[in-house]
Amino acid sequence: MFDELVKFIREIYVDEEFIPLHAPRFIGNEKKYLNRCIDSTFVSSVGEFVDDFEDRLSVYTGSKYAVATTNGTSALHIALLLANVKSDDEVITQPVTFVATCNAINYCGARPIFIDVGRETMGMSPKSLTKFLDLNTSIKNGFCVNNKTGKIIKACIPVHTFGHPCEIDEIRTICDKNNIFLIEDAAESLGSLFKNKHTGRFGKIGVLSFNGNKIITAGGGGCIITDDEKLAIKAKHLTTTAKLDHNWDYYHDDVGYNYRLPNLNAALICAQMENLEEFLLFKRKLSKVYKLFFNNYDCQFFEEPKNSKSNYWLNSIILKNKTERDLLLEKTNKCGIMTRPIWTLMNRLPSYRDCEVFEINNAEWLFERVVSLPSSVNMNSNLHFKE
């Protein structure tokens, strides 16, 4: 299968000698808007494109408010501060995620608790969440308290892994029942829907990323989305160094952060948003082509979960075992085709080895078997001949 896969991927990305996992594509008004931004001299955190981007994203996702940030990690950090996560608090998340999820928790002085994911979503398992809370926590003075550590579990961060929605409605119900603030890590899932509602809109706060490897990019960039006006106002305040408005005076009423998205980056992402639907259409076609290919082989192509419409940010397959996984990774990367396993599980990293872990059998099973394949948008591809 491996030789056939290399040939197949090269037929899709026929014009690329080295085939990356996910590269940005610039086919629209990017240069035009960047030049306009430069001509205006407003290239930092004030300018027309920052406001324009927030308006566009709010409309696109259906959220009432959007607050643009320098990247997805800073958006997660602010989201946790808005949830009042403090030193010695705990935050439930999953071991299958990019390290930024855990780092943002650590920035607050809190510690993650790792629970399992579902094999059909690669995102947080509601069953695992319920079991952990039922066996290990109590409600005391309105807070969910970990009986083992005596610490408050302030928040929960499920991840829509590789753009595939997790069972977020069940997770929201569980969090509400246990007085836990729900933050959606939707960094990878722009354009993904669960039960016809955009990811990031089920929790009190959703976080998106626009890094260079995402479907559309600001070069960096992130965003907080919410329907809560107070949270949105505070998010914007904290991301602009907590400075109070004044014609000339510099007065900061809190510890703030220089996390506001620069206008230069916003110009880029505004142009990218104009082609988002075309990019998403390509990626769904690509997923169909991959699925047809793997129907001929003894492995599973990872499809969008039930009740979901995925953006297929990364197309992934599940192999029989770790040996087969490693052989595929070695073969493709030697041939100039970037493929990647799931991130090293967070509980295996030095910074998080001492964190509480609760029955993560599915996460370990997926880690040994999943490989993500090149998933870039390529408008020059001969993909239409393969459907």
LINNOR-V732462 format. One line per field, one symbol per residue. ss: DSSP state (H for helix, E for strand, C for the rest). psi: psi as a letter, one per 40 degrees, with the letter a starting at -180 (. if undefined). burial: + if it has 9 or more other ideal C-beta (glycine too) atoms within 8 Angstrom, else -. A space follows every 50 residues. Layout:
BEGIN
ss = ???
psi = ???
burial = ???
END
This chain:
BEGIN
ss = CHHHHHHHHHHHCCCCCCECCCCCCCCCCHHHHHHHHHHHCCCCCCCHHH HHHHHHHHHHHCCCEEEEECEHHHHHHHHHHHCCCCCCCEEEEECCCCCH HHHHHHHCCCEEEEECECCCCCCECHHHHHHHHHHHEEEECCEEEECCCC CEEEEEEEECHHHCCCCHHHHHHHHHHCCCEEEEECCCCCCCEECCEECC CCCCEEEEECECCCCCCCECEEEEEECCHHHHHHHHHHHECCECCCCCCC CECCCCCECECCHHHHHHHHHHHCCHHHHHHHHHHHHHHHHHHHCCCCCE ECCCCCCEECCCCCEEEECCCHHHHHHHHHHHHHCCECCEECCCCHHHCH HHCCCEEECCHHHHHHHCCEEEECCCCCCCCCHHHHC
psi = ddddddddddddfdehdhhidhiihhebfddddddddddeegebehiddd ddddddddddeeidihhhididddddddddddefhiheiihhaiegiidd dddddddeeiiihhiiiidedeihhddddddddddeiihhfeihhhddee ihhdihgihghfehhagddddddddddefhhhhhgfdefheiihfehhie edidiihiifieeidiiedbiiihiiehddddddddddefffhihideih hheihaigehhidddddddddddeeddddddddddddddddddedeigih hhiiiieihiefdhhiihididddddddddddddefhhiiiiihhdeeid eedeihhhgfdddddddedhhiiheihgeeifdeee.
burial = -+--++-+++-+++----++++--+----+--++-+++-+-++-+-+-++ -+++++++-++-+-+++++++++++++++++++-++--+++++++++-++ ++++++-+-+++++++++--++++++-++++++--++-+---++++---- +++++++++++++++++++-++-+++-+-+++++++++++++++--++++ +++++++++++--+++++-+++++++-+--++-+++++++-++------- -+---++-+++++++++++++++-++--++-++++++++++-++----+- ++--+--+-++++++++++----++-+++-+++---+++-+++-+++-+- -+--++++++-++++++-++++++++-+--+-+--+-
END
